[in-house]
Amino acid sequence: MTEKEYKDKLTPEQYYVLREKGTERPFTGEYNTHYEDGVYSCAACGNDLFKSDQKFDSGCGWPSFDDEIEGAIERKRDTTHGMIRTEIMCSNCGSHLGHVFNDGPTPSGIRHCVNSLSLEFKKEE
């Protein structure tokens, strides 16, 4: 898709997060405390990213997942805002999802910290 097509498809807030690498305010996202069974996909392209059984409450204010669907996520070093982090992006369209940290409380020790605005949820039938 072109940037114009993304702008036409997404809300201004989604475009800011997904295409301009923005961040929504903590504890404001629709999926922060959402725990239905299903799959979380990229709001920009529909690529399946996370299964609901990978989601946990990290207390950080954003949806957190301890693992992704294999091949769904790309990682890139992010040195913005005076920090060194690992950005996560949709492997299909390159849209910004959030960041991944090695401080998760689950056995994997991983916390994918994801903006709700970058996600859509498909309920399990």
Phi, psi and omega per residue, in radians:
M1 nan 2.629 3.047
T2 -1.459 2.872 3.099
E3 -1.073 -0.608 3.082
K4 -1.091 -0.730 3.115
E5 -1.130 -0.694 3.065
Y6 -1.099 -0.745 3.135
K7 -1.084 -0.650 3.127
D8 -1.247 -0.584 -3.082
K9 -1.429 -0.723 -3.000
L10 -1.637 2.725 2.980
T11 -1.228 2.814 3.084
P12 -0.977 -0.649 3.140
E13 -1.186 -0.743 3.087
Q14 -1.114 -0.731 -3.141
Y15 -1.065 -0.752 3.125
Y16 -1.010 -0.796 -3.120
V17 -1.284 -0.929 -3.007
L18 -1.251 -0.736 -2.991
R19 -1.825 -0.381 3.141
E20 -1.938 0.171 3.075
K21 1.072 0.672 3.121
G22 -1.442 3.129 3.121
T23 -2.393 2.314 3.047
E24 -1.365 2.753 3.116
R25 -1.147 2.498 3.139
P26 -1.085 2.625 3.084
F27 1.129 0.293 3.140
T28 -1.953 -0.243 -3.022
G29 -1.359 2.567 -3.114
E30 -1.015 -0.578 -3.028
Y31 -1.783 0.106 -3.140
N32 -1.009 -0.793 -3.120
T33 -2.017 0.568 -3.112
H34 -1.691 2.223 -3.062
Y35 -2.408 0.650 3.042
E36 -1.396 2.797 3.091
D37 -1.387 2.309 3.123
G38 2.830 -2.703 -3.074
V39 -2.274 2.395 3.039
Y40 -1.681 2.243 -3.105
S41 -2.156 2.923 3.132
C42 -1.199 2.214 -3.140
A43 -1.198 -0.348 -3.126
A44 -1.457 -0.668 -3.026
C45 -2.287 -0.159 3.120
G46 1.519 0.032 3.125
N47 -1.093 2.218 3.099
D48 -1.166 2.278 -3.034
L49 -2.011 -0.862 -3.021
F50 -2.414 2.490 2.998
K51 -1.586 2.619 -3.080
S52 -1.077 -0.487 3.138
D53 -1.301 -0.075 3.069
Q54 -1.630 -0.111 -3.062
K55 -1.513 2.493 3.068
F56 -2.565 2.838 3.118
D57 -1.580 1.874 -3.130
S58 -1.604 -0.216 -3.104
G59 1.369 0.116 -3.069
C60 -1.502 -0.254 3.123
G61 1.758 -0.015 3.087
W62 -2.276 2.691 3.052
P63 -0.980 2.390 -3.111
S64 -2.220 2.438 -3.115
F65 -2.325 2.471 -3.135
D66 -1.586 -0.166 3.103
D67 -2.746 2.820 3.100
E68 -2.024 2.895 3.003
I69 -1.175 2.323 -3.045
E70 -0.922 2.232 3.096
G71 1.434 0.007 -3.046
A72 -1.465 -0.364 -2.988
I73 -2.124 2.456 2.947
E74 -1.944 2.627 -3.134
R75 -2.075 2.565 3.136
K76 -2.613 2.416 3.090
R77 -1.108 2.328 -3.109
D78 -2.189 2.040 -3.135
T79 -1.968 0.367 3.124
T80 -1.306 2.818 3.065
H81 1.022 0.498 3.082
G82 1.222 0.317 -3.126
M83 -2.130 2.830 2.978
I84 -2.026 1.972 -3.097
R85 -2.359 3.068 3.031
T86 -2.021 1.980 3.098
E87 -1.334 2.518 3.004
I88 -2.013 2.414 -3.102
M89 -2.328 2.715 3.042
C90 -1.126 2.247 -3.123
S91 -1.247 -0.287 -3.123
N92 -1.489 -0.805 -3.043
C93 -2.080 -0.099 3.112
G94 1.372 0.147 -3.127
S95 -1.212 2.520 3.129
H96 -1.231 2.295 3.108
L97 -1.916 -0.702 -3.078
G98 2.821 -2.431 -3.118
H99 -2.435 2.799 3.085
V100 -2.058 2.425 -3.094
F101 -2.254 2.735 3.120
N102 -1.735 0.775 -3.104
D103 -2.257 0.360 -3.103
G104 -1.233 2.574 -3.114
P105 -1.462 -0.100 -3.130
T106 -1.472 2.933 -3.119
P107 -0.963 -0.489 3.132
S108 -1.230 -0.441 -3.091
G109 1.283 0.140 -3.085
I110 -1.867 2.489 3.049
R111 -2.304 1.853 2.988
H112 -1.439 1.928 -3.105
C113 -1.697 1.927 -2.902
V114 -2.127 2.422 3.046
N115 -1.259 2.275 3.072
S116 -0.994 -0.650 -3.107
L117 -1.096 -0.322 3.137
S118 -1.560 -0.026 -3.040
L119 -2.021 2.665 2.861
E120 -2.181 2.659 -3.118
F121 -2.050 2.321 3.059
K122 -1.974 1.964 -3.112
K123 -1.176 2.451 3.104
E124 -1.261 2.302 -3.138
E125 -1.352 nan nan
